[in-house]
Amino acid sequence: MNAAMETGQEYRLTTAEIIYRLPDDPDRLQSFIWQKFDLAPDFPELSKFLDFWRNNIDGKLYSVKVGQGRTQARRFPHIVPASEGRH
């Protein structure tokens, strides 16, 4: 049993809006949306990604906004493409 299970924590879908400065024009901001299942409040997956960003991507981070779903992950029914005709 891992530490998250022992404390009753669950991995939930986490969305982060990452705002960063464009490397070639630092006065301009750009947004990037990141999503992955992660564990609050430490967000280890997001932390790894942000460490990767700081070490490998030229755009300097400006801000990070994090949201996390309160419900468990759901499965979505298979969607039939329109070309196959749905009646």
C-alpha positions in Angstrom: 0.0 0.0 0.0 1.5 3.4 -0.9 1.4 6.5 1.2 -1.4 8.1 -0.8 -3.7 5.2 -0.2 -2.8 5.0 3.5 -3.9 8.7 4.0 -7.0 8.3 1.9 -5.7 10.6 -0.9 -6.5 9.9 -4.5 -4.9 10.9 -7.7 -7.3 13.2 -9.5 -7.4 15.0 -12.8 -5.3 18.1 -12.3 -5.2 21.1 -14.7 -2.6 23.8 -14.6 -2.6 27.0 -16.7 1.1 27.9 -17.1 1.8 31.5 -18.1 5.3 32.1 -19.4 7.3 34.8 -21.1 8.2 34.3 -24.8 12.0 33.8 -25.0 12.4 36.1 -28.1 10.0 38.7 -26.7 10.0 38.7 -22.9 7.3 41.4 -22.7 4.8 39.0 -24.2 3.1 36.2 -22.3 1.9 32.9 -23.6 -0.3 30.2 -22.0 0.2 26.5 -21.9 -2.4 24.1 -20.4 -1.1 21.0 -18.6 -3.3 18.1 -17.5 -2.5 14.9 -15.7 -3.6 12.8 -12.8 -1.9 14.2 -9.7 -2.0 14.2 -5.9 -2.9 17.3 -3.9 -1.6 19.2 -2.0 2.0 18.6 -3.1 1.3 17.8 -6.8 4.3 15.6 -7.4 3.6 15.2 -11.2 3.2 18.9 -11.7 6.3 19.7 -9.7 8.3 17.3 -11.9 7.0 18.9 -15.0 7.8 22.4 -13.7 11.3 21.3 -12.8 11.7 20.0 -16.3 10.4 23.3 -17.7 12.8 25.4 -15.7 15.8 23.2 -16.7 15.0 22.6 -20.4 12.6 25.3 -21.8 13.7 28.9 -22.5 10.4 30.5 -21.7 10.6 31.9 -18.1 7.6 31.0 -15.9 5.4 33.9 -15.0 2.6 32.2 -13.1 0.9 28.8 -12.6 -2.8 28.3 -11.7 -3.8 24.9 -10.6 -7.3 23.3 -10.5 -8.2 19.8 -9.5 -11.4 17.9 -10.0 -13.4 16.8 -6.9 -14.9 13.7 -8.3 -13.3 10.5 -9.4 -12.2 10.0 -13.0 -15.1 8.9 -15.3 -15.0 6.8 -18.4 -16.7 8.2 -21.5 -18.6 6.0 -23.9 -17.0 5.4 -27.2 -18.0 8.1 -29.7 -18.8 6.9 -33.2 -17.4 9.2 -35.8 -20.0 11.0 -38.0 -18.7 9.3 -41.1 -19.9 5.9 -39.8 -23.4 7.3 -39.4 -25.2 7.3 -36.1 -28.9 7.0 -36.0 
